[in-house]
């Protein structure tokens, strides 16, 4: 059963790469909701903690990597919000 979790984890985690690449390349996060993304990143962190505490490697590793990728997008979004307020 663990292999099923690993495959699911790989697919859902890798699915973030195109979005991260696009955001880094264009620096455009206008269409991303800050509130939703903050909740998403917090949810991913909580899933990673859960996976760690439950000793569930697929859940822990997938959410740790997803956190890293989604955090990059969150940084760009926060920078965009800060720049808009500055203008």
N, CA, C and O atoms as a GROMACS GRO file, in nm:
protein
  348
    1UNK      N    1   0.081  -0.121   0.000
    1UNK     CA    2   0.000   0.000   0.000
    1UNK      C    3   0.085   0.127   0.000
    1UNK      O    4   0.044   0.229  -0.055
    2UNK      N    5   0.201   0.121   0.060
    2UNK     CA    6   0.285   0.240   0.066
    2UNK      C    7   0.324   0.288  -0.073
    2UNK      O    8   0.340   0.408  -0.095
    3UNK      N    9   0.339   0.196  -0.168
    3UNK     CA   10   0.375   0.236  -0.304
    3UNK      C   11   0.265   0.321  -0.366
    3UNK      O   12   0.294   0.415  -0.441
    4UNK      N   13   0.140   0.289  -0.337
    4UNK     CA   14   0.028   0.369  -0.387
    4UNK      C   15   0.037   0.512  -0.333
    4UNK      O   16   0.017   0.608  -0.407
    5UNK      N   17   0.067   0.525  -0.204
    5UNK     CA   18   0.084   0.657  -0.144
    5UNK      C   19   0.201   0.732  -0.204
    5UNK      O   20   0.192   0.853  -0.225
    6UNK      N   21   0.309   0.661  -0.231
    6UNK     CA   22   0.426   0.726  -0.292
    6UNK      C   23   0.396   0.777  -0.432
    6UNK      O   24   0.436   0.888  -0.469
    7UNK      N   25   0.325   0.697  -0.510
    7UNK     CA   26   0.289   0.741  -0.646
    7UNK      C   27   0.197   0.862  -0.640
    7UNK      O   28   0.217   0.959  -0.714
    8UNK      N   29   0.097   0.858  -0.553
    8UNK     CA   30   0.006   0.972  -0.537
    8UNK      C   31   0.083   1.095  -0.491
    8UNK      O   32   0.059   1.206  -0.541
    9UNK      N   33   0.174   1.077  -0.398
    9UNK     CA   34   0.253   1.189  -0.346
    9UNK      C   35   0.339   1.251  -0.455
    9UNK      O   36   0.348   1.373  -0.466
   10UNK      N   37   0.402   1.168  -0.535
   10UNK     CA   38   0.487   1.218  -0.644
   10UNK      C   39   0.404   1.298  -0.743
   10UNK      O   40   0.443   1.408  -0.783
   11UNK      N   41   0.290   1.244  -0.783
   11UNK     CA   42   0.208   1.312  -0.883
   11UNK      C   43   0.154   1.446  -0.832
   11UNK      O   44   0.160   1.546  -0.904
   12UNK      N   45   0.102   1.449  -0.710
   12UNK     CA   46   0.046   1.575  -0.660
   12UNK      C   47   0.155   1.678  -0.631
   12UNK      O   48   0.134   1.798  -0.646
   13UNK      N   49   0.270   1.632  -0.590
   13UNK     CA   50   0.380   1.725  -0.562
   13UNK      C   51   0.439   1.781  -0.690
   13UNK      O   52   0.461   1.902  -0.700
   14UNK      N   53   0.464   1.696  -0.786
   14UNK     CA   54   0.524   1.740  -0.913
   14UNK      C   55   0.428   1.832  -0.989
   14UNK      O   56   0.472   1.914  -1.069
   15UNK      N   57   0.298   1.819  -0.964
   15UNK     CA   58   0.201   1.904  -1.033
   15UNK      C   59   0.222   2.052  -1.002
   15UNK      O   60   0.174   2.138  -1.076
   16UNK      N   61   0.291   2.084  -0.894
   16UNK     CA   62   0.318   2.223  -0.859
   16UNK      C   63   0.430   2.285  -0.941
   16UNK      O   64   0.437   2.408  -0.954
   17UNK      N   65   0.517   2.205  -0.997
   17UNK     CA   66   0.633   2.258  -1.068
   17UNK      C   67   0.597   2.355  -1.181
   17UNK      O   68   0.657   2.462  -1.189
   18UNK      N   69   0.502   2.323  -1.269
   18UNK     CA   70   0.470   2.420  -1.375
   18UNK      C   71   0.425   2.556  -1.322
   18UNK      O   72   0.460   2.659  -1.378
   19UNK      N   73   0.348   2.556  -1.213
   19UNK     CA   74   0.302   2.683  -1.156
   19UNK      C   75   0.418   2.761  -1.096
   19UNK      O   76   0.427   2.883  -1.115
   20UNK      N   77   0.505   2.693  -1.025
   20UNK     CA   78   0.622   2.759  -0.966
   20UNK      C   79   0.709   2.818  -1.077
   20UNK      O   80   0.753   2.933  -1.068
   21UNK      N   81   0.734   2.741  -1.180
   21UNK     CA   82   0.818   2.788  -1.291
   21UNK      C   83   0.755   2.911  -1.356
   21UNK      O   84   0.824   3.009  -1.384
   22UNK      N   85   0.622   2.907  -1.378
   22UNK     CA   86   0.556   3.022  -1.441
   22UNK      C   87   0.562   3.145  -1.352
   22UNK      O   88   0.588   3.256  -1.401
   23UNK      N   89   0.539   3.129  -1.222
   23UNK     CA   90   0.542   3.244  -1.131
   23UNK      C   91   0.682   3.302  -1.124
   23UNK      O   92   0.699   3.424  -1.127
   24UNK      N   93   0.783   3.218  -1.114
   24UNK     CA   94   0.921   3.267  -1.107
   24UNK      C   95   0.959   3.337  -1.237
   24UNK      O   96   1.025   3.441  -1.236
   25UNK      N   97   0.916   3.281  -1.348
   25UNK     CA   98   0.949   3.338  -1.478
   25UNK      C   99   0.878   3.471  -1.502
   25UNK      O  100   0.940   3.568  -1.547
   26UNK      N  101   0.747   3.477  -1.472
   26UNK     CA  102   0.669   3.597  -1.502
   26UNK      C  103   0.656   3.693  -1.385
   26UNK      O  104   0.626   3.811  -1.403
   27UNK      N  105   0.681   3.642  -1.264
   27UNK     CA  106   0.662   3.719  -1.140
   27UNK      C  107   0.519   3.771  -1.128
   27UNK      O  108   0.496   3.873  -1.063
   28UNK      N  109   0.424   3.702  -1.188
   28UNK     CA  110   0.284   3.743  -1.189
   28UNK      C  111   0.202   3.647  -1.103
   28UNK      O  112   0.191   3.528  -1.133
   29UNK      N  113   0.143   3.701  -0.996
   29UNK     CA  114   0.056   3.621  -0.910
   29UNK      C  115  -0.080   3.689  -0.893
   29UNK      O  116  -0.153   3.658  -0.799
   30UNK      N  117  -0.113   3.781  -0.983
   30UNK     CA  118  -0.238   3.858  -0.970
   30UNK      C  119  -0.361   3.768  -0.960
   30UNK      O  120  -0.455   3.802  -0.888
   31UNK      N  121  -0.363   3.657  -1.031
   31UNK     CA  122  -0.481   3.572  -1.033
   31UNK      C  123  -0.486   3.473  -0.916
   31UNK      O  124  -0.577   3.390  -0.909
   32UNK      N  125  -0.390   3.480  -0.825
   32UNK     CA  126  -0.386   3.390  -0.710
   32UNK      C  127  -0.440   3.464  -0.588
   32UNK      O  128  -0.394   3.573  -0.556
   33UNK      N  129  -0.537   3.404  -0.523
   33UNK     CA  130  -0.596   3.463  -0.403
   33UNK      C  131  -0.500   3.447  -0.285
   33UNK      O  132  -0.459   3.335  -0.252
   34UNK      N  133  -0.464   3.557  -0.220
   34UNK     CA  134  -0.373   3.551  -0.106
   34UNK      C  135  -0.434   3.471   0.008
   34UNK      O  136  -0.367   3.388   0.069
   35UNK      N  137  -0.561   3.495   0.038
   35UNK     CA  138  -0.626   3.423   0.148
   35UNK      C  139  -0.627   3.272   0.124
   35UNK      O  140  -0.594   3.195   0.214
   36UNK      N  141  -0.665   3.232   0.004
   36UNK     CA  142  -0.667   3.090  -0.028
   36UNK      C  143  -0.528   3.030  -0.019
   36UNK      O  144  -0.509   2.920   0.033
   37UNK      N  145  -0.430   3.103  -0.070
   37UNK     CA  146  -0.295   3.049  -0.072
   37UNK      C  147  -0.235   3.039   0.068
   37UNK      O  148  -0.161   2.945   0.098
   38UNK      N  149  -0.265   3.136   0.154
   38UNK     CA  150  -0.221   3.127   0.293
   38UNK      C  151  -0.281   3.005   0.362
   38UNK      O  152  -0.211   2.932   0.433
   39UNK      N  153  -0.410   2.982   0.340
   39UNK     CA  154  -0.474   2.863   0.398
   39UNK      C  155  -0.415   2.735   0.341
   39UNK      O  156  -0.396   2.638   0.413
   40UNK      N  157  -0.387   2.735   0.211
   40UNK     CA  158  -0.329   2.616   0.147
   40UNK      C  159  -0.193   2.584   0.207
   40UNK      O  160  -0.167   2.469   0.243
   41UNK      N  161  -0.106   2.684   0.217
   41UNK     CA  162   0.029   2.661   0.271
   41UNK      C  163   0.021   2.614   0.416
   41UNK      O  164   0.094   2.524   0.455
   42UNK      N  165  -0.067   2.675   0.494
   42UNK     CA  166  -0.085   2.630   0.633
   42UNK      C  167  -0.135   2.484   0.637
   42UNK      O  168  -0.088   2.405   0.718
   43UNK      N  169  -0.228   2.452   0.550
   43UNK     CA  170  -0.278   2.315   0.542
   43UNK      C  171  -0.169   2.216   0.507
   43UNK      O  172  -0.162   2.107   0.564
   44UNK      N  173  -0.083   2.252   0.414
   44UNK     CA  174   0.028   2.165   0.374
   44UNK      C  175   0.124   2.145   0.490
   44UNK      O  176   0.173   2.034   0.513
   45UNK      N  177   0.152   2.251   0.564
   45UNK     CA  178   0.240   2.240   0.681
   45UNK      C  179   0.178   2.145   0.783
   45UNK      O  180   0.246   2.060   0.839
   46UNK      N  181   0.048   2.160   0.807
   46UNK     CA  182  -0.018   2.072   0.903
   46UNK      C  183  -0.018   1.926   0.857
   46UNK      O  184  -0.002   1.835   0.938
   47UNK      N  185  -0.036   1.903   0.726
   47UNK     CA  186  -0.028   1.766   0.674
   47UNK      C  187   0.112   1.710   0.691
   47UNK      O  188   0.128   1.592   0.723
   48UNK      N  189   0.213   1.792   0.670
   48UNK     CA  190   0.352   1.746   0.689
   48UNK      C  191   0.376   1.708   0.835
   48UNK      O  192   0.437   1.606   0.864
   49UNK      N  193   0.328   1.792   0.926
   49UNK     CA  194   0.342   1.761   1.069
   49UNK      C  195   0.268   1.632   1.102
   49UNK      O  196   0.320   1.546   1.174
   50UNK      N  197   0.148   1.618   1.049
   50UNK     CA  198   0.070   1.496   1.071
   50UNK      C  199   0.147   1.374   1.019
   50UNK      O  200   0.158   1.273   1.089
   51UNK      N  201   0.199   1.383   0.898
   51UNK     CA  202   0.275   1.272   0.840
   51UNK      C  203   0.395   1.236   0.924
   51UNK      O  204   0.427   1.119   0.942
   52UNK      N  205   0.463   1.338   0.976
   52UNK     CA  206   0.580   1.315   1.062
   52UNK      C  207   0.539   1.244   1.190
   52UNK      O  208   0.600   1.145   1.230
   53UNK      N  209   0.435   1.296   1.255
   53UNK     CA  210   0.390   1.238   1.382
   53UNK      C  211   0.337   1.096   1.366
   53UNK      O  212   0.353   1.013   1.455
   54UNK      N  213   0.273   1.070   1.252
   54UNK     CA  214   0.217   0.937   1.227
   54UNK      C  215   0.319   0.842   1.164
   54UNK      O  216   0.289   0.725   1.137
   55UNK      N  217   0.439   0.893   1.141
   55UNK     CA  218   0.545   0.815   1.074
   55UNK      C  219   0.499   0.764   0.937
   55UNK      O  220   0.529   0.652   0.897
   56UNK      N  221   0.426   0.850   0.868
   56UNK     CA  222   0.376   0.819   0.734
   56UNK      C  223   0.464   0.893   0.633
   56UNK      O  224   0.440   1.009   0.599
   57UNK      N  225   0.566   0.822   0.586
   57UNK     CA  226   0.665   0.885   0.498
   57UNK      C  227   0.606   0.949   0.373
   57UNK      O  228   0.642   1.063   0.342
   58UNK      N  229   0.517   0.881   0.299
   58UNK     CA  230   0.463   0.947   0.179
   58UNK      C  231   0.393   1.079   0.210
   58UNK      O  232   0.412   1.177   0.138
   59UNK      N  233   0.314   1.083   0.315
   59UNK     CA  234   0.243   1.206   0.352
   59UNK      C  235   0.342   1.314   0.395
   59UNK      O  236   0.331   1.429   0.353
   60UNK      N  237   0.438   1.276   0.477
   60UNK     CA  238   0.536   1.373   0.526
   60UNK      C  239   0.621   1.430   0.413
   60UNK      O  240   0.630   1.552   0.397
   61UNK      N  241   0.682   1.343   0.334
   61UNK     CA  242   0.773   1.388   0.228
   61UNK      C  243   0.700   1.470   0.122
   61UNK      O  244   0.748   1.575   0.081
   62UNK      N  245   0.584   1.420   0.079
   62UNK     CA  246   0.510   1.492  -0.025
   62UNK      C  247   0.471   1.632   0.022
   62UNK      O  248   0.484   1.729  -0.052
   63UNK      N  249   0.425   1.642   0.144
   63UNK     CA  250   0.382   1.773   0.193
   63UNK      C  251   0.498   1.864   0.226
   63UNK      O  252   0.486   1.986   0.217
   64UNK      N  253   0.610   1.808   0.265
   64UNK     CA  254   0.729   1.890   0.287
   64UNK      C  255   0.776   1.952   0.155
   64UNK      O  256   0.809   2.071   0.149
   65UNK      N  257   0.780   1.871   0.050
   65UNK     CA  258   0.821   1.922  -0.082
   65UNK      C  259   0.717   2.020  -0.135
   65UNK      O  260   0.752   2.125  -0.189
   66UNK      N  261   0.589   1.985  -0.121
   66UNK     CA  262   0.483   2.075  -0.167
   66UNK      C  263   0.489   2.208  -0.092
   66UNK      O  264   0.466   2.313  -0.152
   67UNK      N  265   0.520   2.203   0.038
   67UNK     CA  266   0.537   2.327   0.113
   67UNK      C  267   0.647   2.412   0.052
   67UNK      O  268   0.629   2.532   0.031
   68UNK      N  269   0.761   2.352   0.023
   68UNK     CA  270   0.873   2.428  -0.035
   68UNK      C  271   0.832   2.494  -0.166
   68UNK      O  272   0.862   2.611  -0.188
   69UNK      N  273   0.764   2.420  -0.252
   69UNK     CA  274   0.722   2.475  -0.381
   69UNK      C  275   0.616   2.583  -0.363
   69UNK      O  276   0.624   2.689  -0.425
   70UNK      N  277   0.517   2.556  -0.280
   70UNK     CA  278   0.409   2.654  -0.262
   70UNK      C  279   0.457   2.778  -0.187
   70UNK      O  280   0.404   2.887  -0.206
   71UNK      N  281   0.557   2.761  -0.102
   71UNK     CA  282   0.612   2.876  -0.028
   71UNK      C  283   0.679   2.973  -0.125
   71UNK      O  284   0.674   3.094  -0.103
   72UNK      N  285   0.742   2.922  -0.231
   72UNK     CA  286   0.802   3.009  -0.332
   72UNK      C  287   0.694   3.098  -0.394
   72UNK      O  288   0.712   3.219  -0.407
   73UNK      N  289   0.582   3.037  -0.430
   73UNK     CA  290   0.472   3.114  -0.488
   73UNK      C  291   0.418   3.214  -0.386
   73UNK      O  292   0.388   3.328  -0.421
   74UNK      N  293   0.405   3.173  -0.261
   74UNK     CA  294   0.355   3.261  -0.156
   74UNK      C  295   0.446   3.383  -0.139
   74UNK      O  296   0.397   3.494  -0.121
   75UNK      N  297   0.575   3.363  -0.145
   75UNK     CA  298   0.670   3.476  -0.133
   75UNK      C  299   0.646   3.576  -0.247
   75UNK      O  300   0.640   3.697  -0.223
   76UNK      N  301   0.632   3.525  -0.368
   76UNK     CA  302   0.605   3.614  -0.482
   76UNK      C  303   0.471   3.687  -0.463
   76UNK      O  304   0.461   3.806  -0.495
   77UNK      N  305   0.369   3.617  -0.412
   77UNK     CA  306   0.239   3.680  -0.391
   77UNK      C  307   0.248   3.789  -0.285
   77UNK      O  308   0.194   3.898  -0.304
   78UNK      N  309   0.316   3.762  -0.175
   78UNK     CA  310   0.331   3.862  -0.069
   78UNK      C  311   0.408   3.983  -0.119
   78UNK      O  312   0.376   4.096  -0.082
   79UNK      N  313   0.509   3.960  -0.202
   79UNK     CA  314   0.586   4.071  -0.260
   79UNK      C  315   0.496   4.155  -0.350
   79UNK      O  316   0.503   4.278  -0.348
   80UNK      N  317   0.412   4.089  -0.429
   80UNK     CA  318   0.321   4.161  -0.517
   80UNK      C  319   0.222   4.245  -0.437
   80UNK      O  320   0.196   4.360  -0.472
   81UNK      N  321   0.167   4.189  -0.330
   81UNK     CA  322   0.072   4.263  -0.244
   81UNK      C  323   0.143   4.382  -0.182
   81UNK      O  324   0.086   4.492  -0.177
   82UNK      N  325   0.263   4.364  -0.135
   82UNK     CA  326   0.341   4.474  -0.074
   82UNK      C  327   0.368   4.584  -0.177
   82UNK      O  328   0.358   4.702  -0.145
   83UNK      N  329   0.404   4.546  -0.300
   83UNK     CA  330   0.431   4.644  -0.404
   83UNK      C  331   0.306   4.722  -0.443
   83UNK      O  332   0.313   4.841  -0.472
   84UNK      N  333   0.191   4.655  -0.443
   84UNK     CA  334   0.064   4.723  -0.478
   84UNK      C  335   0.031   4.827  -0.370
   84UNK      O  336  -0.013   4.937  -0.401
   85UNK      N  337   0.050   4.791  -0.244
   85UNK     CA  338   0.021   4.884  -0.133
   85UNK      C  339   0.116   5.003  -0.135
   85UNK      O  340   0.080   5.112  -0.092
   86UNK      N  341   0.237   4.981  -0.185
   86UNK     CA  342   0.337   5.085  -0.189
   86UNK      C  343   0.301   5.194  -0.292
   86UNK      O  344   0.334   5.311  -0.273
   87UNK      N  345   0.233   5.153  -0.399
   87UNK     CA  346   0.199   5.248  -0.509
   87UNK      C  347   0.089   5.340  -0.475
   87UNK      O  348   0.052   5.424  -0.558
   0.00000   0.00000   0.00000
